[in-house]
Amino acid sequence: MATPDGWENAFVAMSVALGATPEEASAALDESARGRVASLVQALSHPVRETRAKALASGLARIAIAIEKARLA
C-alpha cells in the first residue's frame, strides 16, 4: 500500500502520530528519502501548532484513503 506521495511521508506522519519527533522519524530513512520528506518534516516541526496539526492530519488522511482504496479493491 502506498500513499499518493510515497510511503516515506506516510511513515513520518504515522511515526509522529505514535510519538516520535519529526526528526527522529526522518532519521530512520536514507538520505534520498529524507529529501522527499523534508517539507513534511519542516511542517511538522513548525512553531505554529495549527501548521503542525494540518500537516499531521493531511499525512494521516492519505494513509486512511490508501487503506480504504485497498479495502475496496
Sequence and secondary structure as in RCSB ss.txt:
>XXXX:A:sequence
MATPDGWENAFVAMSVALGATPEEASAALDESARGRVASLVQALSHPVRETRAKALASGLARIAIAIEKARLA
>XXXX:A:secstr
   TT HHHHHHHHHHHTT  HHHHHHTS HHHHHHHHHHHHHHT SSHHHHHHHHHHHHHHHHHHHHHHHH 
